[in-house]
Amino acid sequence: MRIAGMAGSYNLMACDEMAIDPTPYLSRGSTMKNLLSVIALASLLAGPVLANQHSAAPATSAAATSQGEVRKIDAANQKITLRHGPLANLGMPPMTMVFQVQDAAQLEGLKVGDKVSFVAQQQGSKFVASELQAVQP
């Protein structure tokens, strides 16, 4: 990206990892004001990139809680298949999918057909169901 300013033009690279080398601007006798302008612009451009990164922190708000129905339980591999409603915190529509669980104990007492509430999280390429609880009809 090329940006023109009062002290000349600046070449900026926008990518997942924002990198700007201020050395060329300093060697041309740039002032501290121009350097601060470049840094401020870089931080503005980095904001959307950083905002799109997913947090590994667990989502525990009521808005993140989803409802589903147990379709299959694989306790040996710590997986559960759920037909769920919309996953608002992940921007996903209703569908049936497999979730990992952190602890096989979460699967104890559940059976196919049970209605459950859970918090869905994406961890890398895996989807994890936490706070899994049977819901009384």
C-alpha positions in Angstrom: 0.0 0.0 0.0 1.4 3.4 -0.9 0.4 6.4 1.2 1.5 9.9 0.2 2.0 12.6 2.9 3.6 15.9 3.5 7.0 14.5 3.9 6.8 12.2 0.9 5.3 8.8 0.2 5.4 5.7 2.4 5.2 2.1 1.4 3.3 0.0 3.9 2.6 -3.7 3.9 -0.7 -5.0 5.3 -0.8 -8.7 6.2 -1.4 -11.0 9.1 1.8 -9.7 10.8 2.2 -6.0 10.3 5.8 -5.0 9.6 7.1 -1.5 8.9 10.7 -0.6 8.7 11.1 3.1 9.7 14.8 3.1 8.8 14.4 4.5 5.3 12.4 7.4 6.6 14.9 8.2 9.4 17.8 8.1 7.0 16.2 10.8 4.8 16.2 13.1 7.8 12.6 12.6 8.7 11.4 14.3 11.9 10.0 12.5 14.9 6.6 13.8 13.9 6.7 11.9 10.6 7.9 8.7 12.3 5.0 9.0 14.8 2.6 9.5 12.0 3.8 6.2 10.3 3.5 4.3 13.6 0.0 5.7 14.2 -1.1 4.7 10.7 0.4 1.2 11.2 -1.5 0.7 14.4 -4.8 1.8 12.6 -4.1 -0.7 9.9 -3.2 -3.5 12.3 -6.5 -3.1 14.3 -8.7 -5.0 11.9 -6.1 -7.7 11.5 -5.9 -8.2 15.2 -9.6 -8.1 15.7 -10.1 -11.1 13.4 -7.9 -13.3 15.5 -9.9 -15.9 17.6 -9.3 -15.9 21.3 -8.6 -19.2 23.0 -10.4 -17.9 26.2 -13.6 -19.8 27.0 -16.8 -18.1 26.1 -19.1 -18.2 29.2 -21.7 -15.6 28.5 -25.3 -16.5 28.2 -25.3 -15.4 24.6 -22.6 -18.0 23.8 -24.7 -20.9 25.2 -26.3 -23.0 22.5 -28.9 -25.7 22.4 -28.6 -29.1 20.7 -29.7 -32.7 20.5 -27.3 -35.6 21.0 -27.0 -37.7 17.8 -23.9 -39.8 18.7 -21.5 -40.3 21.6 -17.9 -41.5 21.2 -16.6 -41.5 24.8 -13.4 -43.4 23.8 -12.4 -40.5 21.5 -14.0 -37.7 23.6 -16.4 -36.7 20.9 -20.1 -36.0 20.7 -22.2 -35.4 17.6 -24.9 -32.7 18.1 -27.7 -31.4 16.0 -27.6 -27.8 17.1 -29.3 -24.5 16.6 -27.4 -21.3 15.5 -24.0 -20.9 17.1 -24.1 -17.1 17.5 -20.7 -16.7 19.0 -19.2 -18.6 16.0 -21.5 -17.2 13.3 -22.7 -20.6 12.3 -26.2 -21.7 11.2 -28.0 -24.7 12.6 -26.5 -28.1 11.5 -25.3 -31.4 12.8 -21.6 -31.6 13.6 -19.0 -33.4 15.8 -17.5 -31.6 18.8 -14.5 -32.6 20.9 -15.0 -32.5 24.7 -12.1 -31.7 27.1 -13.1 -34.3 29.6 -14.9 -37.6 28.8 -16.7 -37.2 32.2 -18.9 -34.5 30.4 -20.4 -37.3 28.4 -21.4 -39.5 31.3 -25.1 -39.7 31.8 -25.9 -38.5 28.3 -27.6 -40.6 25.7 -28.7 -40.3 22.1 -31.8 -38.1 21.8 -31.0 -36.0 25.0 -31.5 -32.2 24.7 -28.4 -30.4 25.9 -27.1 -26.9 26.4 -23.4 -26.2 25.7 -20.9 -23.6 24.8 -19.2 -24.0 21.4 -15.7 -22.9 20.8 -13.3 -23.1 17.9 -9.8 -24.1 18.8 -7.7 -24.2 15.7 -9.5 -26.4 13.2 -11.4 -28.3 16.0 -14.7 -27.4 17.5 -15.1 -28.0 21.2 -18.2 -28.3 23.3 -17.8 -27.2 26.9 -20.2 -26.7 29.8 -22.3 -29.6 28.3 -25.5 -30.1 30.4 -28.6 -32.2 29.8 -31.7 -30.0 29.6 -35.0 -31.2 31.1 -37.9 -31.1 28.5 
